[in-house]
């Protein structure tokens, strides 16, 4: 039983480490914006960073999937958010 439980855990972690955005969601600008909003809703946070006596807003998104992180980074760079 322990061996089986370990096997399932390894499968589960492998899936989590390799999460990626399906290509169909990368085709439309609206889909990309909705995708970023959804990921932020589940794994994101907004905080204020103090620098030089001012507070600067920072957005942080957490993921253990390097593939997903790279995809999100590329989408955000291409969307050119207003700064």
Secondary structure, DSSP 4 states (H G I P E B T S, - for coil): -HHHHHHHHHHHHHHHHT----GGGGS-HHHHHHHHHHHHHHHEEEEEEEETTEEEEEEEE--S-HHHHHHHHHHHHHHT---
